[in-house]
Amino acid sequence: MWKFNTASTANILGFLALSSYIFTLLPTCLRVVFPPLRKTKLPVVLLKFRRQLGILAFLLALGHAWILINKRDLDFLDLKTYEIYIQGISTFLIFTLLAATSNDWSVKKLKKNWRRLHQLTYLAMFLLAWHIYDKMFDQWSFVTPLAIIGLLTTIILFLTRRYLEWQEVKIKEDKSYVSAAKIKIID
């Protein structure tokens, strides 16, 4: 039978950070995967507050990391620390970059590169899945299944979104190929 541990403050902060992060990913995924939801309030509100939710996710992740660094007395000069916590450290570095550039000034200065930089959020999504699996596999608390279900649902929505976008591009390419072929036949 499953036995759940009590969730520590660090785990609760990690779960809240993950939840805020998931809310930043949902608007685009919901709009593409479920087109009728485009005009409903949920994606519109989430899209409106996406930057604030991302910064909140970063601050909660910072609290999560701070508590665990102090609790475990981590030594960042020891390479073993990076070996053990590579997913968490990598995800936190991505969150730091995204939070630091989540402002109008960065959007103006970085232009197209801002969009490319913020594509790192999808790498963070997969790193978080690895992080949760690796760190929580044998010490589940009541937030662990919620985190896993939320993140897996988001990953499935993201992969479905990417597939639908790929299909749309393929259809457009096929149409342009057919149009080009018709023009050659007419000439």
C-alpha positions as CSV (number, residue, x, y, z in Angstrom):
1,M,0.0,0.0,0.0
2,W,1.2,3.5,-0.7
3,K,2.4,5.6,2.2
4,F,2.7,9.3,1.7
5,N,5.3,11.3,3.6
6,T,4.3,14.8,4.8
7,A,5.3,17.5,2.4
8,S,8.1,19.7,3.5
9,T,7.9,23.5,3.0
10,A,10.5,23.1,0.2
11,N,8.3,20.5,-1.5
12,I,5.2,22.7,-1.2
13,L,7.2,25.7,-2.7
14,G,8.4,23.4,-5.5
15,F,4.8,22.3,-6.2
16,L,3.6,25.9,-6.2
17,A,6.4,26.9,-8.5
18,L,5.5,24.0,-10.8
19,S,1.8,25.0,-10.8
20,S,2.6,28.6,-11.6
21,Y,4.9,27.4,-14.4
22,I,2.3,25.1,-15.8
23,F,-0.2,28.0,-15.9
24,T,2.4,29.9,-18.2
25,L,2.4,27.0,-20.6
26,L,-1.3,26.4,-20.8
27,P,-2.7,29.3,-22.8
28,T,-0.9,28.5,-26.1
29,C,-1.4,24.7,-25.7
30,L,-5.1,25.1,-24.9
31,R,-5.7,27.5,-27.8
32,V,-4.1,25.2,-30.4
33,V,-5.3,21.8,-29.1
34,F,-8.8,23.0,-28.2
35,P,-9.6,25.8,-30.6
36,P,-13.1,26.5,-29.1
37,L,-11.4,27.5,-25.8
38,R,-9.7,30.4,-27.6
39,K,-12.3,32.9,-26.6
40,T,-13.1,31.6,-23.1
41,K,-11.8,33.4,-20.1
42,L,-9.2,30.8,-18.9
43,P,-6.7,31.1,-21.8
44,V,-7.3,34.8,-22.1
45,V,-6.6,35.5,-18.4
46,L,-3.6,33.2,-18.3
47,L,-2.2,34.8,-21.4
48,K,-2.7,38.3,-19.9
49,F,-0.8,37.4,-16.7
50,R,1.8,35.0,-18.3
51,R,4.8,37.1,-17.4
52,Q,3.7,37.6,-13.8
53,L,3.0,33.9,-13.4
54,G,6.5,33.1,-14.8
55,I,8.1,35.5,-12.3
56,L,6.0,34.0,-9.5
57,A,7.2,30.5,-10.6
58,F,10.8,31.8,-10.5
59,L,10.4,33.3,-7.0
60,L,8.8,30.1,-5.7
61,A,11.5,28.0,-7.3
62,L,14.1,30.3,-5.6
63,G,12.4,29.7,-2.3
64,H,12.4,25.9,-3.0
65,A,16.1,26.0,-3.9
66,W,17.1,28.2,-1.0
67,I,15.5,26.0,1.6
68,L,17.0,22.8,0.1
69,I,20.5,24.4,-0.3
70,N,20.5,25.4,3.4
71,K,18.9,22.1,4.6
72,R,21.4,19.9,2.7
73,D,24.3,22.3,3.1
74,L,25.2,22.0,-0.6
75,D,28.7,22.8,-1.7
76,F,28.7,24.3,-5.2
77,L,32.5,23.9,-5.4
78,D,32.0,20.2,-5.4
79,L,31.3,18.6,-8.8
80,K,29.3,15.9,-7.1
81,T,26.7,18.5,-6.3
82,Y,26.2,19.2,-10.0
83,E,26.1,15.5,-10.8
84,I,23.3,14.9,-8.2
85,Y,21.3,18.1,-8.9
86,I,21.9,18.7,-12.6
87,Q,18.2,18.8,-13.5
88,G,17.3,21.2,-10.7
89,I,20.2,23.5,-11.3
90,S,19.7,23.5,-15.1
91,T,16.0,24.3,-14.7
92,F,16.7,27.0,-12.2
93,L,19.2,28.6,-14.5
94,I,16.6,28.6,-17.3
95,F,14.0,30.1,-15.0
96,T,16.5,32.8,-14.0
97,L,17.2,33.7,-17.6
98,L,13.5,33.8,-18.4
99,A,12.6,35.8,-15.4
100,A,15.4,38.3,-16.0
101,T,14.2,38.8,-19.6
102,S,10.4,38.9,-18.8
103,N,10.1,42.7,-19.3
104,D,9.4,45.1,-22.2
105,W,13.0,46.4,-22.3
106,S,14.3,42.9,-23.0
107,V,11.7,42.2,-25.6
108,K,12.7,45.4,-27.4
109,K,16.5,44.9,-27.1
110,L,16.5,41.1,-28.0
111,K,13.8,41.3,-30.7
112,K,13.6,37.9,-32.4
113,N,16.2,36.5,-30.0
114,W,13.8,37.1,-27.1
115,R,11.4,34.6,-28.6
116,R,14.2,32.1,-29.2
117,L,15.5,32.5,-25.6
118,H,12.0,32.0,-24.2
119,Q,11.8,28.7,-26.2
120,L,14.0,27.3,-23.4
121,T,10.9,27.1,-21.3
122,Y,10.1,23.8,-23.2
123,L,13.4,22.4,-22.3
124,A,12.7,23.3,-18.6
125,M,9.4,21.4,-18.8
126,F,11.2,18.2,-19.7
127,L,14.0,18.9,-17.1
128,L,11.4,19.4,-14.5
129,A,9.8,16.0,-15.3
130,W,13.2,14.4,-14.9
131,H,13.8,16.4,-11.7
132,I,10.5,15.3,-10.1
133,Y,11.0,11.7,-11.1
134,D,14.6,11.6,-9.9
135,K,14.1,13.4,-6.6
136,M,10.6,12.2,-5.5
137,F,10.5,8.7,-6.8
138,D,11.0,7.0,-3.5
139,Q,9.7,9.7,-1.1
140,W,6.2,10.7,-2.3
141,S,4.2,13.3,-0.4
142,F,0.6,14.3,-1.1
143,V,1.8,16.8,-3.7
144,T,3.9,14.4,-5.7
145,P,1.0,12.7,-7.6
146,L,-0.5,16.2,-8.3
147,A,2.8,17.4,-9.6
148,I,3.3,14.4,-11.9
149,I,-0.3,14.5,-13.2
150,G,-0.1,18.2,-13.9
151,L,3.3,18.1,-15.6
152,L,2.5,15.0,-17.7
153,T,-0.8,16.5,-18.8
154,T,1.1,19.7,-19.8
155,I,3.7,17.7,-21.7
156,I,1.0,15.7,-23.5
157,L,-0.8,19.0,-24.4
158,F,2.5,20.5,-25.6
159,L,3.4,17.5,-27.8
160,T,-0.1,17.5,-29.2
161,R,0.2,21.2,-29.9
162,R,3.5,20.7,-31.7
163,Y,2.1,17.8,-33.8
164,L,-0.9,19.9,-34.8
165,E,1.3,22.8,-35.7
166,W,3.6,20.5,-37.7
167,Q,0.5,19.1,-39.6
168,E,-0.6,22.6,-40.4
169,V,2.8,23.6,-41.8
170,K,2.9,20.4,-43.9
171,I,-0.6,21.1,-45.3
172,K,0.5,24.6,-46.3
173,E,3.6,23.3,-47.9
174,D,1.6,20.7,-49.9
175,K,-0.8,23.4,-51.1
176,S,2.0,25.7,-52.2
177,Y,3.7,22.7,-54.0
178,V,0.4,21.9,-55.8
179,S,0.0,25.6,-56.7
180,A,3.5,25.7,-58.1
181,A,2.9,22.6,-60.1
182,K,-0.3,24.0,-61.6
183,I,1.6,27.2,-62.6
184,K,4.3,25.1,-64.4
185,I,1.7,23.1,-66.2
186,I,0.0,26.3,-67.4
187,D,3.3,27.8,-68.6
